[in-house]
Amino acid sequence: MQLIYAAASPYVRKVCALLHETGQFDDVELVSVKTAPTATAEEVRAANPAGKIPALIRSDGPSIYDSRVITRYLDARANAGFYPDARIWEVLTLEATADAIMDAAILVTYENRLRPPEHRSEDWIEAQWSKVSHAVKAVNDRWMSHLSGPIDMSHIAIGCALGYLDFRHDARNWRSGSDALDDWFAVFSQRDSMVATAPSD
């Protein structure tokens, strides 16, 4: 298998962290690409018509894409139990919350990086950041008992979302008012899978 990826992407990191956690990392060839919303790399377009990463090229079927599809596939492939039936709706909801944090944070990154200063919308940036801050607060206030339980895909997703906030938006200080989540992340971020997949440009 080949994983079309960029090391800065938190969605890619979700996949790579799961590969490490499930012992499948050596089964996948990483294909690094330079891609952007305004200039999609051909390798990405060939694997995913929407032009987004990550995409997983399989030898026994068509390419699959979207991080949540890929992680479900890899979990099933390894029979690893990162989407346990007993708490599947909690896992999926918390993973969706993590992806929503990533979505909004990446839009802030794009607004700051891709638009000329005179065309940037501070209202847009703050609206996106409000989504981030409300989601982080909700995780801190409602989900710590889940995050304190056995590891599943939602733990990895939340860890990767928070790691992206540190990577691109550290000055925003997501930790303010979310002490329990901060404490959890300080421990979780030291897992081998998280250390091995730390984002980089």
Secondary structure, DSSP 8 states (H G I E B T S, - for coil): -EEEE-TT-HHHHHHHHHHHHTT-GGG-EEEE---BTTB--HHHHHH-TT--S-EEE-SSS--EESHHHHHHHHHHHHT--SS-GGGHHHHHHHHHHHHHHHHHHHHHHHHHHHS-GGG--HHHHHHHHHHHHHHHHHHHHHSHHHHTSS--HHHHHHHHHHHHHHHHHGGG-TTTT-HHHHHHHHHHTTSHHHHHT----
